[in-house]
Amino acid sequence: MTIVGGVLRLSPPEEARGHRMPINLFYASLAKDLKEKAVG
């Protein structure tokens, strides 16, 4: 799950198995997209 151009996008997991941390990917994309307007 990412934010691109202010749009929430869902995608399949990057790793097929193992320990996934989707919230890290989400917050990284939020920070990249919204910069100082991001809160999280």
C-alpha positions as CSV (number, residue, x, y, z in Angstrom):
1,M,0.0,0.0,0.0
2,T,1.5,3.3,-1.1
3,I,0.5,6.9,-1.7
4,V,1.3,8.3,-5.2
5,G,0.1,11.7,-6.3
6,G,-2.2,11.8,-3.4
7,V,-3.9,8.5,-4.4
8,L,-3.8,5.4,-2.2
9,R,-2.5,2.5,-4.3
10,L,-2.7,-1.2,-3.4
11,S,-0.2,-3.7,-4.7
12,P,0.8,-7.3,-4.0
13,P,3.5,-7.9,-1.4
14,E,7.1,-7.3,-2.6
15,E,8.3,-10.4,-0.7
16,A,6.4,-13.7,-1.3
17,R,7.2,-15.0,2.2
18,G,8.9,-14.0,5.4
19,H,8.6,-10.9,7.6
20,R,6.8,-8.1,5.9
21,M,6.6,-4.5,7.1
22,P,4.0,-2.9,4.8
23,I,3.5,0.1,7.2
24,N,7.2,1.1,6.6
25,L,6.6,1.2,2.8
26,F,3.3,3.1,3.3
27,Y,4.9,5.8,5.6
28,A,7.9,6.1,3.3
29,S,5.6,6.7,0.3
30,L,3.5,9.1,2.3
31,A,6.6,11.2,3.3
32,K,7.9,11.2,-0.3
33,D,4.6,12.3,-1.7
34,L,3.4,14.8,0.9
35,K,6.7,15.9,2.4
36,E,6.2,18.3,5.3
37,K,2.4,17.9,5.1
38,A,2.6,14.2,6.0
39,V,1.7,13.2,9.6
40,G,2.3,9.7,10.9
